Amino acid sequence: MNLVNETRIDIVIGIIYVNYHINKYNTNFHKDLYIEHKRVWNNLKEKHYNGEKDFINRFNTIIESIKKEKTNLV
């Protein structure tokens, strides 16, 4: 099964953002891409997450958890 295809651009954008977060690139392009995708997808509203800051903090927490715990059970 191919998980990365034309209907799963969210996976590609997530990978791009993770690369940016881990390597601490000196640009906001990757973050802006991630946020704009979320804005188009759900207007930055999901459960109790609302706005750019919530979405960035949530994803950063997931990334750091996976690095530390080797799982995404956040």
Long-range contacts (C-beta under 8 A, 24 or more apart in sequence): 9-37, 10-37, 10-41, 13-37, 14-59, 17-59, 18-63, 21-59, 21-60, 21-63, 22-63, 22-67, 31-56, 34-59
